[in-house]
């Protein structure tokens, strides 16, 4: 099965290459139509640890692909196998070419021979990418209103006895914190010093209007779903942050 041509789709976004690349990679969870085109259809998706990972509301992971080229803000490439094994992966390359103050984003998908039904897959993706890229373009072209910061306040659920740290369900909370860290969302986490068993987790999601996504992540914490903690998701209006200054040495 040779010679199946690639598909090529383009979209022009009202932003420069730096923003266009950042929105595609850092904010994919905000614009990808996960309810319609996902493995679990809820939760979020992110570039994390050299992979594209979907995290369901129940905490299940599905790896969609692995990054093979990362050259911001001009080129991104990755294998692509959502819902399938890595051996059944096509290849996707995305380029970001400046067009004045705008950016022409071009997506090329090829390597169909690795798929079980390559012709059908090519036809399906050919129909699907325009809608996905349109959602991306809307996000990239929108006025930038900053990131979404949230504070997750965890308190032991009524009826919880003994130390929460000795409860087997607390391991689920640790796993939740590790997942948010691996997705690049975690700012800080830890217990309060004046309230036994209570604590908070601070998350930063790139881009505006991602509160509901943060809420789904918080409720996916196994310690919350398992009844150890109640969680209150509070939007945080950050007036000033020292994170960028610390990272750059400013």
Secondary structure as the mmCIF struct_conf table of DSSP 4:
data_model
#
loop_
_struct_conf.conf_type_id
_struct_conf.id
_struct_conf.beg_label_comp_id
_struct_conf.beg_label_asym_id
_struct_conf.beg_label_seq_id
_struct_conf.end_label_comp_id
_struct_conf.end_label_asym_id
_struct_conf.end_label_seq_id
HELX_LH_PP_P HELX_LH_PP_P1 UNK A 4 UNK A 6
STRN STRN1 UNK A 7 UNK A 13
BEND BEND1 UNK A 14 UNK A 15
HELX_RH_AL_P HELX_RH_AL_P1 UNK A 17 UNK A 26
BEND BEND2 UNK A 27 UNK A 27
HELX_RH_AL_P HELX_RH_AL_P2 UNK A 28 UNK A 31
BEND BEND3 UNK A 32 UNK A 32
TURN_TY1_P TURN_TY1_P1 UNK A 34 UNK A 36
BEND BEND4 UNK A 37 UNK A 43
STRN STRN2 UNK A 44 UNK A 48
TURN_TY1_P TURN_TY1_P2 UNK A 49 UNK A 50
STRN STRN3 UNK A 51 UNK A 55
TURN_TY1_P TURN_TY1_P3 UNK A 57 UNK A 58
BEND BEND5 UNK A 59 UNK A 59
STRN STRN4 UNK A 61 UNK A 71
TURN_TY1_P TURN_TY1_P4 UNK A 72 UNK A 74
STRN STRN5 UNK A 75 UNK A 80
TURN_TY1_P TURN_TY1_P5 UNK A 82 UNK A 83
BEND BEND6 UNK A 84 UNK A 84
HELX_RH_3T_P HELX_RH_3T_P1 UNK A 86 UNK A 88
STRN STRN6 UNK A 90 UNK A 99
TURN_TY1_P TURN_TY1_P6 UNK A 100 UNK A 101
STRN STRN7 UNK A 102 UNK A 110
HELX_RH_3T_P HELX_RH_3T_P2 UNK A 112 UNK A 114
BEND BEND7 UNK A 115 UNK A 115
TURN_TY1_P TURN_TY1_P7 UNK A 116 UNK A 117
HELX_RH_AL_P HELX_RH_AL_P3 UNK A 118 UNK A 141
BEND BEND8 UNK A 142 UNK A 142
HELX_LH_PP_P HELX_LH_PP_P2 UNK A 143 UNK A 144
STRN STRN8 UNK A 148 UNK A 156
HELX_LH_PP_P HELX_LH_PP_P3 UNK A 157 UNK A 157
TURN_TY1_P TURN_TY1_P8 UNK A 158 UNK A 159
BEND BEND9 UNK A 162 UNK A 162
HELX_RH_3T_P HELX_RH_3T_P3 UNK A 164 UNK A 166
BEND BEND10 UNK A 167 UNK A 167
TURN_TY1_P TURN_TY1_P9 UNK A 168 UNK A 169
HELX_RH_AL_P HELX_RH_AL_P4 UNK A 170 UNK A 182
TURN_TY1_P TURN_TY1_P10 UNK A 183 UNK A 184
STRN STRN9 UNK A 186 UNK A 191
TURN_TY1_P TURN_TY1_P11 UNK A 193 UNK A 194
BEND BEND11 UNK A 195 UNK A 195
TURN_TY1_P TURN_TY1_P12 UNK A 196 UNK A 197
STRN STRN10 UNK A 199 UNK A 205
BEND BEND12 UNK A 206 UNK A 209
HELX_RH_AL_P HELX_RH_AL_P5 UNK A 211 UNK A 220
HELX_RH_AL_P HELX_RH_AL_P6 UNK A 222 UNK A 225
TURN_TY1_P TURN_TY1_P13 UNK A 226 UNK A 227
BEND BEND13 UNK A 228 UNK A 228
STRN STRN11 UNK A 229 UNK A 235
BEND BEND14 UNK A 239 UNK A 239
BEND BEND15 UNK A 242 UNK A 242
HELX_RH_AL_P HELX_RH_AL_P7 UNK A 243 UNK A 248
TURN_TY1_P TURN_TY1_P14 UNK A 249 UNK A 249
#
